[in-house]
Every structure is written in structure tokens, then in C-alpha cells.
Amino acid sequence: MPTEAGEGHTSLVKELKRDQKEKAGVVVLSVGGKGLLNAMVDGLRRAGWADAPVVAMETEGAHSLKAAMNAGWLVTLPAITSTDNTTGGGAHGFLRGGLRSGG
């Protein structure tokens, strides 16, 4: 069951689809945990835009997504060392849907 926040993030794609004449060429996100990325990908699928590329960036020192994608499984960071201590999510579990690490 999607969370209320997840449904809110998913609605961003509904708004884009309503307001844009064409499909998004790319979606760029600043991510920290997993909620926004999961919800946006879900929203893109619901909108019929599942093939739109998603670029997810995260703060160095709170790089739980990068660590999980590089490992190939759920990763818990030993510490959040970024000055932005509201992101990082501790553990990141979004490893489905053909995502690739950009390095």
C-alpha cells in the first residue's frame, strides 16, 4: 500500500502529464531515501511514461542508493556523513526496474 507521501509524489507526474503537451524527455530528481524515487517511477508507469529516463542524484555522504545499486542488494550506510542529515534513508531498497548506476 503506497504511503500518503508516496501518493503525493506520484501525483507530480499526473500534474506533468496534464500540463505538458509531450511526454517528459527525462526526469531529474534529488533523492535521499527511497520514497520520492519509488513514487516517481510508479507515477511514470501509471502515466504510460515508463520509458522516460530518470536521473536520480544524491548527496555524497548520504549515498544509500548508489551503495545499494553498486552492491546489488539492500545496503545500510554505517553513517550519514553529509552536511545534509535529512537524507540518506539509512537503507535503500529500490533495486528493481532495470535501474543502472551512473557511477
C-alpha positions in Angstrom: 0.0 0.0 0.0 1.5 3.3 -1.0 2.1 5.9 1.7 0.3 9.2 1.7 3.7 10.9 0.9 4.3 8.4 -1.9 0.9 9.1 -3.4 1.6 12.8 -3.2 4.9 12.3 -5.1 3.2 10.2 -7.7 0.7 13.0 -8.3 3.6 15.1 -9.5 3.6 13.0 -12.7 -0.1 13.4 -13.1 0.4 17.2 -13.0 3.2 17.0 -15.5 1.1 14.9 -17.9 -1.9 17.3 -17.5 0.3 20.4 -18.1 2.7 19.2 -20.8 1.8 18.5 -24.4 4.5 15.8 -24.7 6.0 13.1 -22.6 8.8 14.1 -20.3 12.1 13.6 -22.1 13.9 13.0 -18.8 13.1 13.3 -15.1 15.8 14.6 -12.8 15.4 14.1 -9.0 17.4 14.8 -5.9 16.8 11.8 -3.8 17.7 10.8 -0.2 15.8 7.8 1.0 13.6 5.8 -1.4 10.2 7.5 -1.3 10.5 10.1 -4.0 12.3 7.9 -6.5 9.9 4.9 -6.0 6.8 7.2 -6.2 8.0 9.0 -9.3 8.8 5.7 -11.2 5.4 4.4 -10.2 3.8 7.7 -11.4 5.7 7.4 -14.7 4.4 3.8 -15.2 0.8 4.9 -14.4 1.1 7.7 -16.9 2.3 5.5 -19.6 5.8 7.1 -19.5 7.7 4.1 -18.1 10.3 4.6 -20.8 11.2 8.1 -19.7 14.8 8.2 -18.3 15.1 9.1 -14.6 18.3 10.7 -13.3 18.5 10.4 -9.5 21.2 12.3 -7.7 22.0 12.1 -4.1 24.3 13.9 -1.6 27.8 12.4 -1.2 27.9 11.0 2.3 24.2 10.1 2.2 24.6 7.8 -0.9 22.4 4.9 0.1 21.0 4.4 -3.4 24.5 4.4 -5.0 25.7 1.9 -2.4 22.8 -0.4 -2.9 23.0 -0.3 -6.7 26.7 -1.0 -6.6 26.3 -3.9 -4.2 23.2 -5.3 -5.9 21.2 -5.6 -2.6 19.9 -3.6 0.3 22.6 -1.6 2.0 22.6 0.2 5.3 25.2 3.0 5.4 27.3 2.9 8.5 26.8 6.7 9.0 25.4 9.7 7.2 28.4 12.0 6.8 26.8 14.6 4.6 26.1 18.0 6.0 22.5 17.4 4.8 21.5 15.0 7.5 17.9 14.7 6.4 18.6 12.4 3.5 20.3 9.0 3.1 17.4 6.9 4.3 19.8 4.6 6.3 18.9 1.7 4.0 17.9 1.8 0.4 15.8 -0.9 -1.2 15.0 0.4 -4.7 16.7 -2.2 -6.9 14.1 -3.1 -9.4 13.0 -1.9 -12.8 16.3 -2.1 -14.7 18.0 0.8 -12.8 21.6 1.3 -13.6 24.2 3.1 -11.5 25.8 6.1 -13.2 29.0 5.7 -11.2 
